[in-house]
Amino acid sequence: MAEPGTPGGWRHRTTFVLALSASAVGLGNLWRFSYLTGEYGGGAFVITYVLCLFFIAAPVMVAEVVLGRYGGPSPVAAIRRACDGSLRSRGWTLVGALACLTGVLILSFYIVVAGWGMAYAGFMQEGVFSAARAAEVGMHFEQFLAEPMQQVYWQSLFLLVTAGVVVLGVRRGLGALVWLVVPLLLAMLAFLVKYGFDYGDMAATRNFLFSTRLVDFSSQSALVALGHALFTLGVGVGTGISYGAYAPQRIPIARSIMAVAVFDTVIALLAGLAIFPIVFANNIEPNAGPGLLFISLPYAFGNLMQGELAGTVFFVLMALAVLGSAVAVMEPVVAMVMRLARFERFTAALIVGAIVWLLSLAVVSSFQSGPGVQWFGNRNLLGVLDAVTARVLLPLVALLTALLVGWRLRPEILRLELARESALFFSLWRFLLRYIAPLAIALLILAPLFT
């Protein structure tokens, strides 16, 4: 394994930035950000989201990268080493284990949705939705969910690719992937944005995304913006720890994270400019989640000129975006298994992949009709896992990470890893990590108890 300072990591800072950027661009950018922007106040929501991203989520991500630089790619081992160096209790290693558990749960439904995307790329290319009515597209999705074997085939294929990238290692796998995926994502997004300008309703999109409607903005909007900032930057699953361990020596960590935050925000806005012009051009009410990706968009593309091509590009884009996130989420878990059980990378990836695959089977089975298992009163396990990870586990890990790094670790350790940053920035970062981030994240976790 690549410990800090060993030859196993990346040689260039750009690879580190691209890797974190690829991990940040996922389903949150495609099916959540644009809808939340339109639902919770437009421009006011975007401004709040950006503030939360840079002043709350980014400082926590910097803390994760610092842990990885100091302690290695395994979240559990990195936190244990940091605690030993600061003479603190090893009980904090539970934070690393919780991050890995969160990652496994996210992977279990990420690969299902990515499999849907791969299947729908084929459907679009075949012209299945050409001139189809909305009811027909919705019925097609329901029929697809009722065929578990077809879903298992596609999600298994996607998981095989994800695990294969992880098995190839830090340079040949993760590093090579991001240099391929990020340019492809940008090229496809550029194509889809141009398609939206040519065939979509940009005026309605502008009013939906960018007009400031303070009447729709509330304290709940601010909490939603904070939750999405944590989710989309990938805080709380150990990615920052693993990728921080693989980063070149003495990189400017904070400036690199800020670059990732800017990139993530730009991609989210471009995704909105690509998706919603098509939706509004067909007089469809905007929504979020699977309904947007697998009903509204196939119907919209199927009823526009050259829609089959644009739809195929979109679903390939979606699969690539999820691949970057899935690899980033899987890597810390594999690193933990390698360190704790002393397994080779192949064996560790095989074990983690098998666990994720079995959990994904439970997700698929929850969509089948007839009597079945109830998950907290809900048959839809995907919705339950999405809610539990996004609203509870990710904020909880982020909160505990902020408390550990901000309050329990020795400042000398932190300053050593942030040697490329100014003293003023270091002081501001610790202030945000110690006071602002914990308070805001605790409020996010506790708010549902009072609503």
ZADREN-304156 format. One record per residue (C-alpha): residue in one letter; z, y, x. Coordinates in steps of 0.2 Angstrom, whole numbers, padded with zeros to 4 digits, always signed. Each point is the difference from the previous one (the first is absolute). Layout:
// ZADREN-304156
AZYX...
***
This chain:
// ZADREN-304156
M+0000+0000+0000A-0003+0018+0005E+0016+0008+0004P+0001+0019+0005G-0009+0003+0016T-0009-0017+0001P-0019-0002+0002G-0001-0008-0018G-0001+0017-0009W-0014+0012-0003R-0007+0011+0014H-0004+0015-0010R+0010+0012-0011T-0016+0001-0012T+0002-0019-0003F+0018+0003-0005V-0004+0014-0012L-0015-0009-0008A+0011-0016-0002L+0013+0010-0010S-0013+0009-0009A-0008-0016-0005S+0017-0006-0006A+0003+0015-0010V-0017+0000-0010G+0003-0013-0013L+0001-0003-0019G+0011+0015-0001N-0014+0012+0004L-0012-0009-0011W+0009-0003-0016R+0015+0011+0000F-0001+0017+0009S-0014+0008-0010Y+0007-0006-0016L+0018+0006+0004T-0008+0017+0006G-0008+0003-0017E+0015-0007-0010Y+0014+0010+0008G-0007+0018+0003G-0016+0000+0010G+0002+0012+0015A+0019+0002-0002F+0001-0019+0002V-0011-0001+0015I+0010+0014+0009T+0016-0009-0004Y-0007-0017+0006V-0006+0008+0017L+0017+0008+0003C+0009-0017-0004L-0013-0009+0012F+0003+0012+0015F+0019+0004-0002I+0007-0017-0007A-0012-0014+0002A-0007+0004+0017P+0017+0003+0008V+0005-0018-0006M-0016-0007+0007V+0003+0009+0017A+0017-0009-0001E-0008-0017-0002V-0012+0003+0014V+0014+0005+0011L+0009-0016-0004G-0015-0010+0004R-0003+0010+0017Y+0018-0004+0005G+0002-0018-0007G-0016-0009-0002P-0011-0005-0015S+0012-0011-0009P+0009+0011-0013V+0016-0010+0002A+0000-0002+0019A-0004+0019+0002I+0014+0006-0011R+0012-0013+0009R-0005+0007+0017A+0002+0018-0006C+0017-0004-0007D+0006-0008+0016G-0006+0015+0010S+0010+0011-0011L+0015-0012-0002R-0002-0001-0019S+0002-0015-0011R-0014-0013-0001G+0002+0000-0019W-0014+0013+0000T-0012-0013+0005L+0000-0004-0019V-0011+0015-0002G-0013-0008+0010A+0001-0016-0010L-0001+0010-0016A-0016+0009+0006C-0008-0017+0004L+0005-0007-0017T-0008+0016-0008G-0015-0003+0010V-0002-0018-0006L+0002+0005-0018I-0013+0014+0001L-0012-0012+0009S+0002-0013-0015F-0008+0012-0012Y-0011+0010+0012I-0010-0016+0004V-0003-0003-0018V-0006+0017-0004A-0011+0000+0016G-0007-0017-0006W-0005+0008-0017G-0009+0014+0010M-0010-0013+0010A-0005-0009-0016Y-0004+0017-0009A-0011+0005+0015G-0011-0016-0004F+0000+0004-0018M-0006+0018+0003Q-0013-0006+0012E-0006-0013-0013G-0001+0014-0014V+0013-0009-0011F+0005+0017-0007S-0017+0008-0002A-0001+0010-0016A+0016-0009-0006R+0011+0007-0014A+0018+0004+0005A+0007-0014-0011E-0011-0013+0009V+0006+0006+0017G+0018-0002-0006M-0003-0017-0007H-0008-0005+0017F+0016+0005+0009E+0010-0010-0012Q-0011-0015+0002F+0001+0002+0019L+0019+0000-0001A+0000-0015-0011E-0009-0010+0014P+0013-0004+0013M-0011-0010+0012Q-0012+0014+0002Q+0014+0012+0005V+0008-0013+0012Y-0017-0002+0008W-0002+0019+0004Q+0018+0004+0004S+0000-0015+0012L-0015+0006+0009F+0007+0017+0002L+0017-0007+0006L-0010-0010+0013V-0009+0015+0006T+0017+0010+0001A+0009-0014+0009G-0015-0003+0012V+0001+0018+0005V+0018-0002+0004V-0002-0016+0009L-0013+0008+0012G+0014+0012+0006V+0003+0018+0004R-0016+0005+0009R-0013-0013-0006G+0007+0000-0018L+0009+0015-0006G-0008+0012+0013A-0018-0005-0003L+0003+0000-0019V+0005+0018-0001W-0015+0006+0010L-0011-0009-0012V+0009+0003-0016V+0004+0019+0001P-0018+0006+0004L-0007-0012-0014L+0013+0007-0012L-0005+0018+0004A-0019-0004-0002M+0002-0009-0017L+0012+0014-0006A-0013+0013+0005F-0014-0010-0009L+0011-0001-0016V+0005+0018+0000K-0018+0005+0001Y-0004-0012-0014G+0014+0008-0010F-0008+0017+0003D-0017-0006-0005Y+0004-0010-0015G+0018+0004-0005D+0009+0014-0009M+0007+0011+0014A+0006+0014-0011A+0011-0012-0010T+0006-0007+0016R+0004+0017+0007N+0010+0004-0015F+0009-0016+0000L+0005-0001+0019F+0001+0018+0006S+0005+0011-0014T+0018+0005+0000R+0009-0004-0016L+0018+0004+0002V+0004-0005-0018D-0003-0018+0006F+0010+0002+0016S+0019-0005-0001S+0013-0007+0010Q-0007-0017-0004S-0016+0005+0007A+0009+0004+0017L+0008-0017+0000V-0017-0008-0003A-0008+0010+0014L+0014-0006+0012G-0001-0018-0005H-0019+0000+0002A+0002+0009+0017L+0011-0015+0006F-0012-0013-0008T-0016+0007+0007L+0006+0003+0018G+0006-0018+0001V+0018+0004+0003G+0013-0014-0003V-0010-0016+0005G+0002+0001+0019T-0018+0005+0004G+0006+0015+0010I+0012-0011+0010S-0014-0013+0005Y-0014+0013+0003G+0012+0011+0009A+0004-0015+0012Y-0019-0002+0003A-0003+0019+0003P-0004+0006+0018Q+0014+0006+0010R+0006+0018-0002I-0011+0005-0014P+0004+0015-0010I+0008-0010-0015A+0003+0014-0012R-0017+0008+0002S-0008-0017-0002I+0009-0003-0017M-0004+0018-0006A-0019-0004+0004V+0002-0016-0011A+0008+0010-0014V-0014+0012+0000F-0013-0014+0000D+0009-0009-0014T+0000+0015-0011V-0018+0004+0003I-0005-0018-0004A+0010+0001-0016L-0009+0016-0006L-0017-0007+0005A+0004-0016-0010G+0004+0011-0015L-0017+0010+0002A-0009-0017+0001I+0009-0008-0015F+0003+0012-0013P-0017+0009-0002I-0007-0017-0004V+0014-0003-0013F-0002+0017-0008A-0019-0001-0001N+0002-0015-0012N+0014+0009-0010I+0013-0012+0005E+0018+0004-0001P+0007+0000+0018N+0014-0013+0004A+0007-0009+0014G+0002-0018+0006P-0011-0015-0003G-0007+0008-0016L-0008+0014+0011L-0007-0012+0013F-0006-0015-0010I-0004+0007-0017S-0003+0019+0000L-0010+0001+0016P-0011-0016-0002Y-0005+0007-0018A-0003+0017+0008F-0011-0006+0014G-0009-0012-0011N-0006+0015-0011L-0006+0011+0014M-0016+0001+0010Q+0002-0011+0016G+0017-0005-0006E-0001-0018+0006L-0002+0006+0018A+0014+0013-0001G+0011-0012-0009T-0003-0014+0013V+0004+0013+0014F+0016+0005-0009F+0007-0017-0002V-0004-0005+0018L+0008+0017+0005M+0016-0006-0010A+0000-0017+0009L-0001+0008+0017A+0014+0013-0004V+0011-0014-0006L-0004-0010+0015G+0006+0013+0012S+0016+0002-0010A+0003-0019-0002V-0002-0003+0019A+0012+0014+0004V+0013-0007-0013M-0002-0018+0007E+0002+0004+0018P+0018+0005+0000V+0005-0016-0009V-0010-0011+0012A+0008+0009+0015M+0017-0003-0008V-0004-0019-0002M-0007-0001+0018R+0016+0008+0007L+0013-0009-0010A-0008-0017-0001R-0009+0001+0017F-0016-0005-0008E-0017+0003+0007R-0010+0014-0010F-0011-0013-0009T+0015-0010-0006A+0009+0015-0006A-0015+0007-0009L-0003-0017-0008I+0018+0000-0007V+0000+0018-0006G-0018-0003-0008A+0006-0016-0009I+0015+0009-0007V-0011+0015-0006W-0013-0012-0007L+0014-0009-0011L+0007+0016-0006S-0018+0006-0005L-0002-0016-0010A+0015+0005-0010V-0008+0017-0003V-0016-0008-0006S+0009-0012-0011S+0009+0015-0009F-0017+0006-0007Q-0004-0017-0009S+0002-0001-0019G+0013-0011-0008P+0018-0002+0003G+0005+0004+0017V+0014+0007+0012Q+0007+0017-0005W+0003+0011+0015F+0014+0013-0005G-0007-0001-0018N-0018+0002+0006R-0014-0013+0002N-0010+0011+0012L+0008-0004+0017L-0012+0012+0009G+0007+0014-0010V+0018-0005+0004L-0003-0002+0018D-0009+0017+0001A+0014+0009-0009V+0014-0009+0010T-0008+0003+0017A-0006+0018-0003R+0015+0006-0010V+0015-0010+0008L-0004-0009+0016L-0011+0012+0010P+0012+0015-0004L+0015-0010+0004V-0007-0006+0017A-0005+0018+0004L+0017+0007-0005L+0009-0013+0012T-0012+0003+0014A+0003+0019-0001L+0019-0003+0000L-0001-0012+0014V-0011+0011+0012G+0007+0016-0006W+0018-0004+0000R+0004-0015+0010L-0011-0001+0015R+0003+0010+0016P-0010+0016+0001E-0004-0004+0018I-0010-0016-0005L-0010+0010-0013R-0003+0014+0012L-0007-0012+0013E-0013-0007-0012L-0005+0018-0006A-0001+0007+0018R-0017+0007-0004E+0007+0011-0014S+0008+0017+0002A+0019+0002-0001L-0003+0011-0016F-0010-0014-0008F+0013-0013+0004S+0014+0010-0008L-0010+0003-0015W-0005-0018-0002R+0018-0006+0002F+0006+0013-0013L-0013-0006-0012L+0004-0018+0003R+0019+0003-0001Y+0001+0011-0015I-0016+0003-0010A-0008-0017+0000P+0016-0010-0005L+0004+0012-0014A-0017+0000-0007I-0003-0019+0001A+0018-0003-0008L-0005+0011-0014L-0016-0009-0002I+0009-0017-0001L+0014+0006-0012A-0011+0011-0012P-0005-0015-0011L+0019-0003-0004F+0001+0017-0008T-0016+0000-0010
***
